[in-house]
Amino acid sequence: MVAASPRGVLLPLTLAQFICSFAGSNMNVMINDISTDLHTTVQGVQVTITIFLLVMAALMIPGGKLTDRYGRKRCLIAGLAVYGVGAVLSAAAPGLGVLILGNSILEGVGTALLIPPVYILTTLMFTETDSRAKAFGAIMAMGGIGAAAGPLLGGLITSALSWRAAFVFQALVVLSIVVLSRRIRDPLPADPSRKFDIGGAVLSATGLVLLVAGILVADDNILLTLALLALAAGLLTWFFVAARRKERGGGEPLLSTSLFRYRTANLGMVTQNIQWLLLMGSSFVVAAYLQVVRGYSAIETGVVFTAATVGLLVSSLAAARLARRRPQRTLIIDGFLVTIVGIAVLLALAHRAVDPWAFTPGLLLIGLGLGVMLTPSVNIVQSSFGEDQQGEISGLSRSVSNLGSALGTAIAGTILTAGLTGHAYAAAMIVLGALGLAGFAAAMFLPDRGGGVPA
């Protein structure tokens, strides 16, 4: 096989990130259509979305580890195949259970298999700092655009055809990625001798599932929430203790504890988590409010979200140029500030106005802020580690980001579905704003220059 140039293989990698991000947000504008067609509730659709995001987060670390054993391209293709089957099954779903199987489980598993190779291949093929920043900028731009444009494209497809056609669209995009991926050549050979820590995978995945499940049931049973959160904390602690013990014994755990020795990378992952939490949380809250409280259609809701898409597109495409002019720390700090201001504007204007366009200024600012900081956060984390740890850090980094997406939908959605009123909407956005302040605080502790700094 003739090796393709890095620039030539970037298209399928960016499309892979796009479709996975699109899948996480496009269902937000189908809430009424799906719940009516499948005879379920708004909370049922929220659970479906959250489980999809959660499966991604729970399996992303094992997915990253599998790339070392089976190869990055092989995992990419396998993930696309599983995802495509899930999209087709979702399109034909007769009820909520089959939709959860297709969308939440199969698409979630497929995403966990295909996303780590996207970031590992990008890191290995783009070795220069500037070219790597441009590549990550393109991938994160497509990811952010997929998440922000999901409501608009989903609304257009749902209004013109049906919500089922949106899943057919996903399957067609996946098929095109498979064809384009034929040009990709794995820079490193697979190592079948690498052992896979099954026990660690079970502990980490179960812990993350219980963490988000605890938040989801908060509006129904606070005691169950506390019990699930405590159990999640116990399992995740057990996971890290077992990993450290295995390392000291000369074994290879699912996740090396050395990944957490670098303060810069740790802070970068915190900012990643909160960025995706804000993006997915605000998307779900605004979409649910517009459809359930205001009674807007899927297309009307999607059009309102165009402002966030434009903001993300403009700032993401400018990411490489901004990275040459300003430190990555500054971009992340500025991004959080703009996003927080956007949330405040959204609350001040949209909560009191009947006109749906009152949502536009706030969504535009949120899109601009998130687009500015998505790329530098990823670049800081990935660039803190050498080639031998790219599989692990890619899986961990994507798991952290997708956990943020799941938490954003779970936290904001739980507040909103507890009582879909103007006050519940405001409360959800205020919580998101407070979490944005936490992300801003974490960014303030980043060093002026990237690189791994031992904790």
Stockholm file with secondary structure:
# STOCKHOLM 1.0

chainA/1-455         MVAASPRGVLLPLTLAQFICSFAGSNMNVMINDISTDLHTTVQGVQVTITIFLLVMAALMIPGGKLTDRYGRKRCLIAGLAVYGVGAVLSAAAPGLGVLILGNSILEGVGTALLIPPVYILTTLMFTETDSRAKAFGAIMAMGGIGAAAGPLLGGLITSALSWRAAFVFQALVVLSIVVLSRRIRDPLPADPSRKFDIGGAVLSATGLVLLVAGILVADDNILLTLALLALAAGLLTWFFVAARRKERGGGEPLLSTSLFRYRTANLGMVTQNIQWLLLMGSSFVVAAYLQVVRGYSAIETGVVFTAATVGLLVSSLAAARLARRRPQRTLIIDGFLVTIVGIAVLLALAHRAVDPWAFTPGLLLIGLGLGVMLTPSVNIVQSSFGEDQQGEISGLSRSVSNLGSALGTAIAGTILTAGLTGHAYAAAMIVLGALGLAGFAAAMFLPDRGGGVPA
#=GR chainA/1-455 SS CCCCCHHHHHHHHHHHHHHHHHHHHGGGGGHHHHHHHTTCCHHHHHHHHHHHHHHHHHHHHHHHHHHHHHCHHHHHHHHHHHHHHHHHHHHTCSSHHHHIIIIIIIHHHHHHHHHHHHHHHHHHHCCSHHHHHHHHHHHHHHHHHHHHHHHHHHHHHHHHTCHHHHHHHHHHHHHHHHHHGGGCCCSSCCCTTCCCCHHHHHHHHHHHHHHHHHHHTTTTCHHHHHHHHHHHHHHHHHHHHHHHHHHHTTCCCSSCGGGGSBHHHHHHHHHHHHHHHHHHHHHHHHHHIIIIISCCCHHHHHHHTHHHHHHHHHHHHTHHHHHHHSCHHHHHHHHHHHHHHHHHHHHHHHTTCSSGGGGHHHHHHHHHHHHHHHHHHHHHHHTTSCGGGHHHHHHHHHHHHHHHHHHHHHHHHHHHHTCCSHHHHHHHHHHHHHHHHHHHHHHHTSCSSCSCCBC
#=GC SS_cons         CCCCCHHHHHHHHHHHHHHHHHHHHGGGGGHHHHHHHTTCCHHHHHHHHHHHHHHHHHHHHHHHHHHHHHCHHHHHHHHHHHHHHHHHHHHTCSSHHHHIIIIIIIHHHHHHHHHHHHHHHHHHHCCSHHHHHHHHHHHHHHHHHHHHHHHHHHHHHHHHTCHHHHHHHHHHHHHHHHHHGGGCCCSSCCCTTCCCCHHHHHHHHHHHHHHHHHHHTTTTCHHHHHHHHHHHHHHHHHHHHHHHHHHHTTCCCSSCGGGGSBHHHHHHHHHHHHHHHHHHHHHHHHHHIIIIISCCCHHHHHHHTHHHHHHHHHHHHTHHHHHHHSCHHHHHHHHHHHHHHHHHHHHHHHTTCSSGGGGHHHHHHHHHHHHHHHHHHHHHHHTTSCGGGHHHHHHHHHHHHHHHHHHHHHHHHHHHHTCCSHHHHHHHHHHHHHHHHHHHHHHHTSCSSCSCCBC
//
